[in-house]
């Protein structure tokens, strides 16, 4: 048991250092999620690149979630859609269509099929009100049945 804990800690430490690096074309890798406890977990965070209008966040680790929400700081943002790509190869396009103010968050976004393994999340967005500030996004996922 001690060996398993040490291995998991080492893996977490290694992945924690690559949280803002590019994974692939336009993809940003996030910290490894090791907890399977029921409740809300921060999946990752990123800065919206307003030179583009689409960013992708890769989800690594204990990636089974039933719902998502996005918290925004530093600038307002208009999120049109998010596309959730699942480990089984399917994807879900979710119309968010929300103007989110600095300090605000999206509604809770339930995923079809209950708790599912997420591979990556793509965001389609625009700056709100022509702002030149960059919005900081935190993505949170809800685990509902940790033992399943």
C-alpha positions as CSV (number, residue, x, y, z in Angstrom):
1,X,0.0,0.0,0.0
2,X,2.8,2.4,0.9
3,X,4.5,1.7,-2.5
4,X,1.2,2.6,-4.3
5,X,0.9,5.9,-2.5
6,X,4.5,6.8,-3.2
7,X,4.1,5.9,-6.9
8,X,0.9,8.0,-7.1
9,X,2.6,10.9,-5.4
10,X,5.5,10.7,-7.8
11,X,3.2,10.7,-10.8
12,X,1.2,13.6,-9.5
13,X,4.4,15.6,-8.9
14,X,5.7,15.0,-12.4
15,X,2.4,16.0,-14.1
16,X,1.9,19.0,-11.9
17,X,4.9,20.7,-13.6
18,X,3.3,20.5,-17.1
19,X,-0.1,22.1,-16.3
20,X,0.3,25.1,-18.7
21,X,2.4,23.4,-21.4
22,X,0.9,22.7,-24.8
23,X,-0.2,19.1,-25.3
24,X,-0.8,19.2,-29.1
25,X,-2.0,21.8,-31.5
26,X,-4.1,24.2,-29.4
27,X,-4.3,21.7,-26.5
28,X,-3.4,22.6,-22.9
29,X,-2.7,19.8,-20.4
30,X,-3.9,20.2,-16.9
31,X,-2.9,18.8,-13.5
32,X,-3.5,15.1,-12.8
33,X,-6.7,14.5,-10.9
34,X,-6.1,11.8,-8.3
35,X,-9.1,12.0,-6.1
36,X,-12.3,10.0,-6.6
37,X,-14.2,11.6,-3.7
38,X,-17.7,12.7,-4.3
39,X,-18.1,16.4,-4.9
40,X,-16.6,19.2,-7.0
41,X,-13.0,18.9,-8.2
42,X,-11.0,21.5,-10.1
43,X,-10.1,19.8,-13.4
44,X,-7.8,22.6,-14.5
45,X,-7.4,26.2,-15.4
46,X,-6.3,28.2,-18.4
47,X,-6.0,31.7,-19.8
48,X,-8.3,32.4,-22.7
49,X,-6.2,33.4,-25.7
50,X,-8.3,36.1,-27.3
51,X,-6.1,35.9,-30.5
52,X,-8.0,32.6,-31.1
53,X,-11.6,31.8,-30.3
54,X,-11.1,28.2,-29.4
55,X,-9.0,26.4,-26.8
56,X,-8.7,22.8,-25.8
57,X,-8.0,21.5,-22.3
58,X,-6.8,17.9,-21.9
59,X,-8.1,16.0,-18.8
60,X,-5.6,13.6,-17.1
61,X,-6.1,11.2,-14.3
62,X,-9.3,10.3,-12.4
63,X,-11.4,11.9,-15.2
64,X,-15.0,10.6,-14.5
65,X,-17.5,13.5,-14.0
66,X,-21.3,13.9,-14.1
67,X,-21.4,17.7,-14.5
68,X,-19.1,20.7,-15.2
69,X,-19.0,24.4,-14.4
70,X,-16.6,27.1,-15.4
71,X,-15.5,30.0,-13.1
72,X,-14.1,33.2,-14.7
73,X,-11.7,35.8,-13.2
74,X,-9.6,38.7,-14.5
75,X,-11.9,39.6,-17.4
76,X,-15.4,39.1,-18.8
77,X,-15.9,36.4,-21.5
78,X,-18.7,35.2,-23.8
79,X,-18.7,31.4,-23.9
80,X,-20.7,30.1,-26.9
81,X,-20.1,26.4,-26.7
82,X,-18.1,23.7,-25.1
83,X,-17.4,20.4,-26.7
84,X,-16.7,17.5,-24.3
85,X,-14.7,14.6,-25.8
86,X,-15.1,11.3,-24.0
87,X,-12.6,8.5,-23.6
88,X,-14.9,6.1,-25.6
89,X,-14.5,8.3,-28.7
90,X,-17.9,10.1,-28.5
91,X,-18.4,13.8,-27.9
92,X,-21.1,16.1,-26.7
93,X,-21.6,19.7,-28.0
94,X,-23.1,21.9,-25.2
95,X,-24.5,25.3,-26.0
96,X,-23.5,27.5,-23.1
97,X,-24.3,30.9,-24.7
98,X,-23.4,32.9,-21.6
99,X,-21.8,36.3,-20.9
100,X,-19.8,35.6,-17.8
101,X,-18.6,38.6,-15.8
102,X,-15.2,38.6,-13.9
103,X,-15.8,36.7,-10.7
104,X,-18.8,34.8,-12.2
105,X,-19.4,31.2,-13.3
106,X,-21.6,29.2,-15.7
107,X,-24.6,27.3,-14.7
108,X,-24.0,23.6,-13.7
109,X,-23.7,21.8,-17.0
110,X,-25.0,18.2,-16.6
111,X,-23.3,15.6,-18.9
112,X,-25.5,13.2,-20.8
113,X,-25.2,9.6,-19.4
114,X,-24.2,10.5,-15.9
115,X,-20.7,10.2,-14.7
116,X,-18.4,9.7,-17.8
117,X,-14.7,9.6,-18.5
118,X,-13.6,12.9,-20.1
119,X,-10.6,13.0,-22.5
120,X,-10.6,16.7,-23.3
121,X,-12.8,19.8,-23.3
122,X,-12.9,22.4,-26.1
123,X,-14.1,26.0,-25.5
124,X,-15.5,28.4,-28.1
125,X,-15.6,31.9,-26.8
126,X,-15.2,35.7,-27.5
127,X,-14.1,38.6,-25.6
128,X,-16.9,40.4,-23.8
129,X,-17.4,44.0,-24.7
130,X,-14.2,44.3,-26.7
131,X,-12.0,43.9,-23.7
132,X,-8.3,43.4,-24.2
133,X,-7.9,41.7,-20.9
134,X,-7.4,37.9,-20.8
135,X,-9.9,35.9,-18.9
136,X,-8.7,33.2,-16.5
137,X,-10.9,30.0,-16.6
138,X,-11.2,27.4,-13.9
139,X,-13.0,24.2,-15.0
140,X,-14.7,22.2,-12.2
141,X,-16.1,18.7,-12.5
142,X,-18.7,16.9,-10.3
143,X,-18.0,13.4,-9.1
144,X,-21.2,11.7,-8.0
145,X,-20.4,8.0,-7.5
146,X,-16.8,7.6,-6.6
147,X,-16.9,3.8,-6.1
148,X,-18.3,3.0,-9.6
